[in-house]
Amino acid sequence: MSAGGRSVDPRVEAYMSRVAEVATKRDCVSRRHHYVPQSYLRAWSPDRKRVRVLDTRNGIDKLRGLRDTCVEENFYRVTDGRNRQHNQVEAMLAVIDDEMAALLETLRRWSPGDDIQFSEFMSLAVVVGLQRNRTPQARRHLASMSGWLTQRAGQPEQKLSTDYYVDVLFRALYEAADQLSTRQLEMWDDPRGRFITCDQPVLFSQNASGTPPSMNTSRYVWWPISPHRLIVFSQKHQGQKVVHRTVERRGVDDVRKVYIRGAESAIIALPEDRDVPSGKRLHRRPQLQIDCKPLEERKCGLRFGWGGHATNPLDHACRPLCAMAALGKQQNGQNELV
C-alpha cells in the first residue's frame, strides 16, 4: 500500500517528516521512555491518573500511576556517529504518539454510521505497526533470534544493542503498516466493558493449525483501545470501510485469554475486574519458535515466529542446520519484527 514507505498518505508523510526533523536535534533529556503511551493507557484509568496493573512476575495487583506504567529507563537510548549517547529517539516517537492520541479520540467516539477517512486508516496502520514492535517483548524476540543465529553459526554470543533494535524497529515500520493496511478494519464492542490489555497491546489471534501466528497468517490482529472497544484488522474483506460488531461473552473471553497469555510482565484491567489471575506469578512468556522446511537438496527455509507459551525458545529446526548457507536473506531480522 505504501511501497515500503516510498508512497505514503499525505497525513502520514507530514508527521513522519516531523519525525525526521526531530531526529536531527539533541535536546531530549528524558530517560524514562514509555513504550505504551499514556494516552492509550488512560482508557483503563478510573481517575485518569492511575491504572490497575497486575505484575505477572510477582503476582502483585495494584493501582499504579500512568507515568510509572509501561516505562523503562533509557529504553531507546542510542549512540550517534560521534560515539555520543542520546535519547532523541524518544522525542521522535513522541511525534507519532501525538498522532496516536488523535486517532484514539476519533476511534473511541466512533459510532455505527460514522465515517472513517482513508488518511485515518492509513495512519492507523502505521501507528499500530509501530506499537506492535516498540515493546520489551518485541526486543526480547529479536534478541532471541539474533542469539539463536549466532549460536547455530558457532559465533560468540553478543548482546543485542539498542542501536540495532531501533534500526530494525524503524526499517520494519512500513512493512508492518503495509500488511495491516491490506486488511479489513473492524470495531468490536463489549457493552460490559471487559476488554483488557497488556504491555504488548497489539496481539494476533491464535491459528487453529497450531502454527505460530504472524501478521501475515493470523485471522485477526487485535488492539484494544478501551474496556468497551477492540480495534480489529481482519483478513475477511466485506466491502465496507468499517465493520461493527457487538461481541458476545465467548468472543470477549477469547480476546482476554490471548492478552493474559501474551503479556510480557503487565496485565492491565479495570479495578472492578475480578476475572484476571491476580496474586499469581506467571512464569511463561510467548517465545521465539524456529521452524524449517525443505526447499531443495541439502537446504531448508527457516521461519522465525512467536511460538508457544513457554520458558525458553522453541527450536524445531533441523540438526545439523543445513540452511546456514541460505541465511543471508533472513539474518537481519527485519521481516520477523512484524
Residue pairs with C-beta under 8 A, 6 or more apart in sequence:
1 122
1 125
1 177
1 178
1 181
1 182
2 8
2 9
2 12
2 122
2 174
2 177
2 178
2 181
4 174
4 175
4 178
5 16
5 173
5 174
5 177
8 16
8 122
8 126
8 174
9 118
9 119
9 122
9 123
10 119
11 119
11 120
11 122
11 123
12 119
12 122
12 123
12 126
15 95
15 96
15 98
15 99
15 123
16 126
18 95
19 92
19 95
19 96
22 88
22 91
22 92
22 94
22 95
23 88
23 89
23 92
25 88
25 91
26 80
26 86
26 88
27 91
28 86
28 87
28 88
28 90
28 91
29 87
30 87
30 90
30 91
31 73
31 74
31 77
31 87
32 67
32 71
32 72
32 73
33 71
33 72
33 73
33 74
33 75
33 76
33 77
33 87
33 90
34 70
34 71
34 97
35 70
35 71
35 72
35 75
35 134
35 135
35 136
35 199
36 69
36 70
36 131
36 135
36 199
36 201
37 97
37 100
37 101
38 66
38 67
38 69
39 97
39 100
39 101
39 104
40 100
40 104
40 201
40 225
41 51
41 66
41 69
41 70
41 197
41 268
42 48
42 51
42 66
43 104
43 108
43 225
43 226
43 227
44 51
44 52
44 196
44 197
44 226
44 227
44 268
44 269
44 270
45 51
45 66
46 270
46 271
48 66
49 65
49 66
50 63
50 64
50 65
50 66
51 63
51 64
51 66
51 69
51 268
52 61
52 62
52 63
52 64
52 268
52 269
52 270
52 271
52 273
53 61
53 62
53 63
53 64
53 69
53 266
53 267
53 268
54 60
54 61
54 266
54 267
54 268
54 269
54 276
54 277
54 278
55 61
55 265
55 266
56 263
56 265
56 266
56 267
56 277
56 280
56 281
56 282
57 265
57 281
57 282
58 281
59 277
59 278
59 279
59 280
59 281
61 276
61 278
61 279
63 271
69 266
69 268
70 199
70 266
72 136
74 87
74 162
75 136
75 162
76 87
76 89
76 90
76 93
76 162
76 166
77 85
77 86
77 87
77 89
77 162
78 85
78 86
78 88
78 89
78 162
78 163
78 166
79 85
79 86
79 163
80 86
89 166
93 130
93 134
96 126
96 127
96 130
99 123
99 127
100 127
100 131
103 120
103 123
103 124
103 127
104 225
106 116
106 120
107 124
107 187
107 225
107 229
107 231
108 225
108 226
108 229
110 116
110 187
110 242
112 244
115 241
116 185
116 241
116 242
121 181
121 185
121 241
122 177
122 181
124 180
124 185
124 231
125 177
125 178
125 180
125 181
126 173
126 174
126 177
128 176
128 177
128 180
128 202
128 221
128 223
128 231
128 233
129 172
129 173
129 174
129 175
129 176
129 177
129 179
129 180
129 338
130 169
130 173
130 176
131 201
131 202
131 223
132 138
132 176
132 202
132 215
132 338
133 169
133 172
133 173
133 176
133 337
133 338
134 169
135 199
135 200
135 264
136 199
136 264
136 265
137 199
137 200
137 264
137 285
137 286
138 169
138 200
138 337
139 160
139 165
140 264
140 285
141 288
141 306
141 336
141 337
142 160
142 165
142 168
142 333
142 336
142 337
143 159
143 160
143 165
144 287
144 288
144 313
145 288
145 304
145 333
145 336
146 158
146 160
146 164
146 333
147 157
147 160
148 288
148 290
148 313
148 315
149 327
149 331
150 156
150 157
150 158
151 157
152 317
152 321
152 324
153 324
153 327
168 332
168 333
168 334
168 337
169 337
171 334
172 334
172 335
172 337
172 338
175 334
175 335
175 338
176 215
176 337
176 338
179 215
179 216
179 338
180 215
180 221
180 233
183 221
183 233
183 234
183 235
183 237
184 233
184 234
184 235
184 236
184 237
184 238
184 240
184 243
185 231
185 232
185 233
185 234
185 241
185 242
185 243
186 231
186 232
186 233
186 234
186 242
186 243
186 244
186 245
187 229
187 230
187 231
187 232
187 242
187 243
187 244
187 245
188 229
188 230
188 232
188 245
188 246
188 247
188 251
189 228
189 229
189 230
189 244
189 245
189 246
189 247
190 227
190 228
190 229
190 230
190 246
190 247
190 252
191 228
191 246
192 252
193 226
193 227
193 228
193 270
194 227
194 252
194 256
194 273
194 275
195 224
195 226
195 227
195 228
195 229
195 230
195 252
195 255
195 256
196 224
196 227
196 256
196 259
196 260
196 267
196 268
196 269
196 273
196 276
197 224
197 259
197 267
197 268
198 259
198 260
198 262
198 263
198 264
198 266
198 267
198 268
199 263
199 264
199 265
199 266
199 268
200 262
200 263
200 264
200 286
201 223
201 224
202 221
202 222
202 223
203 221
203 222
203 258
203 259
203 262
204 213
204 214
204 215
204 218
204 220
204 221
204 222
204 258
204 306
205 213
205 218
205 219
205 220
205 221
205 222
205 254
205 258
206 213
206 218
206 258
207 213
207 217
207 218
207 219
211 217
211 305
212 289
212 291
212 305
212 306
212 307
212 308
213 305
213 306
214 305
214 306
214 338
215 221
215 338
218 235
219 234
219 235
219 236
220 232
220 233
220 234
220 235
221 232
221 233
222 230
222 231
222 232
222 255
222 258
223 230
223 231
223 232
223 233
224 230
224 231
224 255
224 259
225 231
227 269
227 270
230 247
230 255
234 243
247 255
256 275
259 267
260 267
260 276
260 277
260 282
261 284
261 286
261 309
262 286
263 282
264 285
267 276
267 277
269 276
283 311
284 309
284 310
284 311
285 309
285 310
285 311
286 306
286 307
286 308
286 309
287 306
287 307
287 308
287 309
287 310
287 311
287 312
287 313
287 314
288 304
288 305
288 306
288 307
288 313
288 314
289 304
289 305
289 306
289 307
289 308
289 313
289 314
289 316
290 302
290 303
290 304
290 313
290 314
290 315
290 316
290 317
291 302
291 303
291 305
291 316
291 317
292 300
292 301
292 302
292 303
292 316
292 317
292 318
292 321
292 323
293 300
293 301
293 303
294 300
295 301
295 323
295 326
298 322
299 322
299 323
299 325
299 326
300 317
300 318
300 322
300 323
300 326
301 323
301 326
302 317
302 323
302 327
302 330
304 330
304 333
304 336
305 336
307 313
307 314
308 314
317 323
330 336
